[in-house]
Amino acid sequence: MRRVVCSGSFDPVTNGHIDIIGRAARQYDEVVAAVLNNVNKRGLFTVPEKLDLLRACTADLGNVRVAEFDGLLVDFCRENGIDIIIRSLRSVSDFDYELSIAQMNYRLSGVETMFMTANPQYSYLSSSLVKEVAQYGGDVSSLVTPNVEQALREKYGTGPAAPRG
C-alpha cells in the first residue's frame, strides 16, 4: 500500500490545500492529512478545530485520513509507515524553501518528498491571506469550503456566511 502525507498547519484549510490532497488521493492508496501541533505558534484555530474542519473538507475522499502530529514530520512518517511527503509548490520561492527541508528529511530518514505544483487558480492562495480577508469581512467563499468560511466568520465576528448562488 502506497501511503503519503500532506502536512501543514491548515490554519485554516483552503481550497488550495484540498486540491493538493484530492490530487494526491487519486495517485496513492492512502493520504494522511497531518495537522502540525506547533506549541510555539498560536493559530487562529485550535488543533481540534483544524482537525474537525479538515475532516469535513475531505469527507468525500474515501482514502484520506486526518491526523495530528508534533515534532518532526519524519518521525510521524516512520510511526505511520509513510515513505513519501507531498508538498505543494506555488512559486519558485516555495521551491527554494521546500528543497532544503526535503533534503534534510531525506537525510534524517530516507523519506522522499514529492512536489506537486499548485493549480494556477490557487497559486496565490495562502491561509494567511484568507485570514486577513476574512478578518475584515471580505468574501472568502471562493477560497475555502462553506464550513471553513462559517468558522472564519464566527472567529472574526463578521456575521453569517454570504449565500452562495
C-alpha positions as CSV (number, residue, x, y, z in Angstrom):
1,M,0.0,0.0,0.0
2,R,1.4,3.4,-1.0
3,R,0.7,5.8,1.8
4,V,1.7,9.5,1.7
5,V,1.4,12.5,4.0
6,C,0.2,16.1,3.2
7,S,1.1,18.1,6.3
8,G,0.7,21.6,7.4
9,S,-0.8,24.0,9.9
10,F,-4.1,24.2,8.0
11,D,-4.9,27.5,9.8
12,P,-7.3,27.4,8.0
13,V,-7.5,24.8,5.4
14,T,-8.0,26.4,2.0
15,N,-9.3,25.2,-1.4
16,G,-5.6,25.0,-2.4
17,H,-4.9,22.5,0.3
18,I,-8.0,20.5,-0.6
19,D,-6.9,20.5,-4.3
20,I,-3.5,19.0,-3.4
21,I,-4.9,16.4,-1.0
22,G,-7.5,15.4,-3.6
23,R,-4.9,15.1,-6.4
24,A,-2.7,13.1,-4.1
25,A,-5.7,10.8,-3.2
26,R,-6.1,10.0,-6.9
27,Q,-2.4,8.9,-7.1
28,Y,-1.9,7.0,-3.9
29,D,-3.7,4.3,-1.8
30,E,-3.9,6.4,1.3
31,V,-3.3,10.1,2.0
32,V,-2.8,11.2,5.6
33,A,-3.6,14.9,6.0
34,A,-1.5,15.7,9.1
35,V,-2.1,18.8,11.1
36,L,1.0,20.1,12.9
37,N,0.5,20.8,16.6
38,N,3.2,23.5,16.9
39,V,3.3,24.6,20.6
40,N,5.4,27.6,19.6
41,K,2.7,29.1,17.4
42,R,-0.7,30.3,18.4
43,G,-3.1,29.8,15.4
44,L,-6.5,31.2,14.8
45,F,-8.0,27.8,15.2
46,T,-7.2,25.2,17.8
47,V,-5.8,21.9,16.7
48,P,-9.1,20.1,17.4
49,E,-10.9,22.7,15.3
50,K,-8.5,22.3,12.5
51,L,-8.9,18.5,12.6
52,D,-12.7,18.8,12.5
53,L,-12.6,21.3,9.6
54,L,-10.2,19.2,7.6
55,R,-12.2,16.0,8.2
56,A,-15.3,17.8,6.9
57,C,-13.5,19.1,3.9
58,T,-12.1,15.7,3.0
59,A,-15.1,13.6,3.9
60,D,-15.9,12.7,0.3
61,L,-12.3,11.4,-0.2
62,G,-12.5,7.8,1.0
63,N,-8.8,7.2,1.1
64,V,-7.9,10.3,3.2
65,R,-7.3,10.1,6.9
66,V,-6.8,13.2,9.1
67,A,-4.3,13.1,11.9
68,E,-2.4,15.3,14.3
69,F,1.4,15.3,14.9
70,D,4.0,17.3,16.7
71,G,7.7,17.1,16.5
72,L,9.5,16.1,13.3
73,L,7.3,15.1,10.4
74,V,9.8,12.3,9.5
75,D,9.1,10.7,13.0
76,F,5.4,10.8,12.2
77,C,6.1,9.2,8.9
78,R,8.2,6.4,10.5
79,E,5.5,5.7,13.1
80,N,2.8,5.5,10.4
81,G,4.6,3.6,7.7
82,I,4.7,6.6,5.4
83,D,7.6,6.9,3.0
84,I,6.5,9.9,0.9
85,I,5.8,13.5,1.8
86,I,3.7,15.6,-0.7
87,R,4.4,19.3,-0.8
88,S,2.8,21.9,-2.9
89,L,4.7,24.5,-4.8
90,R,3.1,27.8,-5.7
91,S,6.2,29.6,-6.8
92,V,9.9,29.5,-7.2
93,S,10.3,30.9,-3.7
94,D,8.3,27.9,-2.4
95,F,10.7,25.6,-4.1
96,D,13.8,27.3,-2.6
97,Y,12.2,27.0,0.9
98,E,10.9,23.4,0.4
99,L,14.1,22.0,-1.2
100,S,16.3,22.3,1.9
101,I,13.5,20.8,4.1
102,A,13.1,17.9,1.7
103,Q,16.8,17.2,1.6
104,M,17.0,17.3,5.4
105,N,14.0,15.0,5.7
106,Y,15.7,12.5,3.3
107,R,19.0,12.7,5.2
108,L,17.3,12.1,8.5
109,S,15.1,9.3,7.5
110,G,15.2,8.4,3.8
111,V,11.6,9.7,3.4
112,E,11.1,11.1,-0.1
113,T,9.4,14.4,-0.9
114,M,7.3,14.7,-4.0
115,F,6.5,18.2,-5.2
116,M,3.1,18.9,-6.7
117,T,2.6,22.2,-8.5
118,A,-0.3,24.3,-7.3
119,N,-3.4,24.6,-9.5
120,P,-3.0,28.0,-11.2
121,Q,-6.3,29.1,-9.7
122,Y,-4.9,28.7,-6.2
123,S,-1.2,29.7,-6.8
124,Y,-1.7,33.0,-4.9
125,L,-3.7,31.4,-2.1
126,S,-2.4,31.1,1.5
127,S,-4.0,30.6,4.9
128,S,-2.6,34.0,5.9
129,L,-4.2,35.8,3.1
130,V,-7.5,34.1,3.7
131,K,-7.4,35.1,7.4
132,E,-6.7,38.7,6.5
133,V,-9.5,39.0,4.0
134,A,-11.9,37.2,6.4
135,Q,-10.8,39.4,9.4
136,Y,-12.1,42.5,7.5
137,G,-15.3,40.9,6.4
138,G,-14.2,40.2,2.8
139,D,-15.7,37.4,0.7
140,V,-13.6,34.2,1.1
141,S,-16.3,31.9,-0.4
142,S,-14.2,31.0,-3.4
143,L,-11.1,30.4,-1.3
144,V,-12.4,28.0,1.3
145,T,-15.2,25.4,1.7
146,P,-18.5,26.6,3.3
147,N,-17.7,25.1,6.7
148,V,-14.4,26.9,6.8
149,E,-16.0,30.2,5.7
150,Q,-18.5,29.9,8.5
151,A,-15.8,29.1,11.1
152,L,-13.9,32.1,10.0
153,R,-16.9,34.4,10.3
154,E,-17.6,33.0,13.8
155,K,-13.9,33.6,14.8
156,Y,-13.9,37.1,13.5
157,G,-17.5,38.0,14.3
158,T,-18.2,39.1,10.8
159,G,-21.7,37.7,10.6
160,P,-23.3,34.8,8.8
161,A,-21.9,33.3,5.7
162,A,-22.9,35.0,2.5
163,P,-25.4,33.0,0.5
164,R,-23.9,31.0,-2.3
165,G,-25.6,31.1,-5.6
